[in-house]
Amino acid sequence: MTNILIVDDQDDMRAGIRSMLLLDPTFVVVGDLSDGLQVPAFLRDNAVDLVLMDIRMPGIDGVEATRRIRREHPASRLRVIVLTTFDQDEIVLAALRAGANGFLSKTVSPAELVAGIAEVVAGGGALSAAATAALIGHMTDSPPPVIDKELLERFSALTPRERDVVVAVASGLDNHEIAAQMSVSPFTVKTHAVRAMTKVGARDRAQLVTFTFRAGLYP
């Protein structure tokens, strides 16, 4: 079972998310909060595996709330997915840098939300198409960074196929699109991506994209 905490200042949104999570019987909503300031205390008193975090809230926003979560709870033990109607690159980057494991739009379908949660709980990362585009757009529009030689050395440990998958991920393709491009199964693509994340020390798919650009491996 996956214990989930919903944090959003809109009552109807929390209710809607609850109803979508009913699609998966292994998801248990253990609480819902309307204010990011309430999150740390709730986490100390309750067993939570994943937080669905809104960005725009009174008190503190989702980015700061995520940052405070990470002070006490490492990503290996507590996962955070940011849910928002905003997909600007600065918000995506701020959320990921604060320690979020995924970034999904509130407009995703119930099936996409469930799949995104399952991916993050399994140790991966979830980025909506719009969030991926925003992240990649920021990377490509910004001046080329100085290549991180230490990161580049980590990437040298990848097999040729793992490297191909990483570059495809950084270009914004999902597992099914990469599988079609490489004539392999989506499971094979996921396996290569997970192995690559382990080798380069990326906590999830989103961080893998960032590391790829920092290492100078542009799609």
C-alpha positions as CSV (number, residue, x, y, z in Angstrom):
1,M,0.0,0.0,0.0
2,T,1.1,3.6,-0.7
3,N,0.1,6.2,1.9
4,I,-0.5,9.5,0.1
5,L,-0.9,13.0,1.5
6,I,-2.6,15.6,-0.6
7,V,-1.7,19.3,-0.1
8,D,-3.8,21.9,-2.0
9,D,-5.6,25.0,-0.8
10,Q,-8.7,24.3,-2.9
11,D,-11.3,21.9,-1.4
12,D,-12.7,20.8,-4.7
13,M,-9.2,20.0,-6.1
14,R,-8.4,17.8,-3.1
15,A,-11.7,16.0,-3.5
16,G,-11.1,15.5,-7.2
17,I,-7.6,14.1,-6.6
18,R,-9.1,11.7,-3.9
19,S,-11.6,10.4,-6.5
20,M,-8.9,9.9,-9.1
21,L,-6.8,7.9,-6.7
22,L,-9.6,5.4,-6.2
23,L,-8.6,3.9,-9.5
24,D,-5.7,2.2,-7.8
25,P,-6.7,0.1,-4.7
26,T,-3.1,0.2,-3.4
27,F,-3.3,4.0,-2.9
28,V,-4.4,5.2,0.5
29,V,-5.1,8.8,1.2
30,V,-4.0,9.3,4.8
31,G,-4.7,13.0,4.9
32,D,-5.3,16.3,3.0
33,L,-4.1,19.7,3.9
34,S,-4.8,23.2,2.7
35,D,-1.6,24.8,3.8
36,G,2.0,23.9,3.2
37,L,2.9,25.1,6.7
38,Q,1.0,22.1,8.1
39,V,3.0,19.5,6.2
40,P,6.1,19.0,8.5
41,A,4.0,18.4,11.6
42,F,1.7,16.0,9.8
43,L,4.6,14.0,8.4
44,R,6.1,13.6,11.9
45,D,2.9,12.1,13.2
46,N,1.8,10.0,10.3
47,A,3.3,7.4,7.9
48,V,3.4,8.9,4.4
49,D,5.1,7.5,1.3
50,L,4.2,10.2,-1.2
51,V,3.1,13.8,-1.1
52,L,1.0,15.4,-3.9
53,M,2.0,19.1,-3.5
54,D,0.3,22.1,-5.0
55,I,2.5,25.1,-6.0
56,R,0.3,28.1,-5.3
57,M,-0.9,28.1,-1.6
58,P,-1.3,30.6,1.2
59,G,1.4,30.6,3.9
60,I,4.2,29.0,1.9
61,D,4.2,27.7,-1.6
62,G,4.8,24.2,-2.7
63,V,8.4,24.8,-3.5
64,E,9.2,26.0,0.0
65,A,7.1,23.2,1.5
66,T,9.0,20.7,-0.5
67,R,12.3,22.2,0.6
68,R,11.3,21.9,4.3
69,I,10.2,18.3,3.7
70,R,13.7,17.5,2.4
71,R,15.3,18.8,5.6
72,E,13.8,15.9,7.5
73,H,12.9,13.3,4.9
74,P,15.3,12.1,2.1
75,A,13.9,11.3,-1.3
76,S,14.7,7.6,-0.8
77,R,12.0,7.5,2.0
78,L,9.5,10.1,1.0
79,R,8.5,11.0,-2.6
80,V,7.1,14.3,-3.6
81,I,5.1,15.1,-6.8
82,V,4.3,18.7,-7.5
83,L,0.8,19.2,-9.0
84,T,0.0,22.6,-10.6
85,T,-1.6,24.4,-13.5
86,F,1.7,26.2,-14.1
87,D,4.3,24.7,-16.4
88,Q,6.8,27.6,-16.6
89,D,10.4,26.6,-16.7
90,E,11.4,28.5,-13.6
91,I,8.7,26.8,-11.5
92,V,9.7,23.3,-12.8
93,L,13.3,24.0,-12.0
94,A,12.6,25.4,-8.6
95,A,10.5,22.4,-7.7
96,L,13.1,19.9,-8.8
97,R,15.9,21.7,-7.1
98,A,13.8,21.8,-3.9
99,G,13.7,18.0,-4.0
100,A,10.5,17.1,-5.9
101,N,10.6,13.7,-7.6
102,G,8.0,14.6,-10.3
103,F,6.0,17.5,-11.7
104,L,2.6,16.8,-13.2
105,S,-0.1,19.2,-14.5
106,K,-3.4,19.3,-12.8
107,T,-4.9,18.7,-16.2
108,V,-3.5,15.1,-16.5
109,S,-6.1,12.4,-16.8
110,P,-6.8,10.1,-13.8
111,A,-4.9,7.3,-15.6
112,E,-1.9,9.6,-16.1
113,L,-1.9,10.6,-12.5
114,V,-2.0,7.0,-11.3
115,A,0.7,6.1,-13.7
116,G,2.9,9.0,-12.6
117,I,2.5,8.1,-8.9
118,A,3.3,4.5,-9.6
119,E,6.5,5.6,-11.5
120,V,7.7,7.8,-8.7
121,V,6.9,5.3,-6.0
122,A,8.9,2.7,-7.9
123,G,11.9,5.0,-7.7
124,G,11.6,6.8,-11.0
125,G,10.4,10.4,-11.8
126,A,7.4,11.8,-13.5
127,L,7.3,14.8,-15.7
128,S,4.2,15.9,-17.6
129,A,4.8,16.7,-21.3
130,A,4.4,20.4,-20.6
131,A,6.8,20.2,-17.7
132,T,9.4,18.3,-19.7
133,A,9.1,20.9,-22.5
134,A,9.6,23.7,-20.0
135,L,12.7,22.0,-18.5
136,I,14.3,21.3,-21.8
137,G,13.4,24.7,-23.1
138,H,15.2,26.3,-20.2
139,M,18.3,24.2,-20.8
140,T,18.4,24.9,-24.5
141,D,17.6,28.6,-24.2
142,S,20.2,29.3,-21.5
143,P,23.9,29.8,-22.4
144,P,25.7,26.4,-22.6
145,P,26.9,25.5,-19.2
146,V,30.5,24.8,-18.4
147,I,30.7,21.0,-18.7
148,D,30.7,19.3,-15.4
149,K,33.7,17.0,-15.8
150,E,32.9,14.9,-12.8
151,L,29.4,14.2,-14.2
152,L,30.8,13.5,-17.6
153,E,33.1,10.9,-16.1
154,R,30.0,9.2,-14.5
155,F,28.4,9.0,-17.9
156,S,31.4,7.3,-19.3
157,A,30.3,4.2,-17.3
158,L,27.2,3.9,-19.5
159,T,26.9,1.3,-22.2
160,P,26.2,2.7,-25.7
161,R,22.6,1.7,-25.5
162,E,22.2,3.2,-22.1
163,R,23.7,6.4,-23.4
164,D,21.3,6.4,-26.4
165,V,18.4,6.0,-24.0
166,V,19.6,8.9,-21.8
167,V,19.9,11.3,-24.7
168,A,16.5,10.3,-25.9
169,V,15.0,10.9,-22.5
170,A,16.7,14.3,-22.4
171,S,15.1,15.1,-25.7
172,G,11.7,14.8,-24.1
173,L,10.6,11.3,-25.4
174,D,8.7,8.9,-23.1
175,N,9.5,5.2,-22.8
176,H,7.0,4.2,-25.5
177,E,8.4,6.7,-28.0
178,I,11.9,5.7,-27.3
179,A,11.0,2.0,-27.6
180,A,9.4,2.6,-31.1
181,Q,12.5,4.6,-32.2
182,M,14.9,1.8,-31.0
183,S,12.7,-1.2,-31.9
184,V,12.7,-2.5,-28.4
185,S,10.1,-2.9,-25.6
186,P,9.2,0.0,-23.3
187,F,10.3,-2.3,-20.4
188,T,13.8,-2.5,-22.0
189,V,13.9,1.2,-22.3
190,K,12.9,1.6,-18.6
191,T,15.6,-0.9,-17.6
192,H,18.3,1.0,-19.4
193,A,17.1,4.3,-18.0
194,V,17.1,3.0,-14.4
195,R,20.5,1.5,-14.8
196,A,21.8,4.8,-16.2
197,M,20.3,6.7,-13.2
198,T,22.0,4.4,-10.8
199,K,25.4,4.8,-12.6
200,V,25.3,8.6,-12.7
201,G,23.7,9.0,-9.3
202,A,20.4,10.6,-10.5
203,R,17.6,10.2,-8.0
204,D,15.0,10.2,-10.8
205,R,14.3,10.8,-14.5
206,A,14.0,14.6,-14.0
207,Q,17.5,14.8,-12.4
208,L,18.8,12.5,-15.1
209,V,17.8,15.1,-17.8
210,T,19.5,17.9,-15.8
211,F,22.7,15.8,-15.4
212,T,22.7,15.0,-19.1
213,F,22.8,18.7,-20.0
214,R,25.3,19.5,-17.3
215,A,27.6,16.8,-18.7
216,G,27.3,18.4,-22.2
217,L,25.4,15.5,-23.7
218,Y,22.9,17.5,-25.7
219,P,20.2,15.7,-27.7
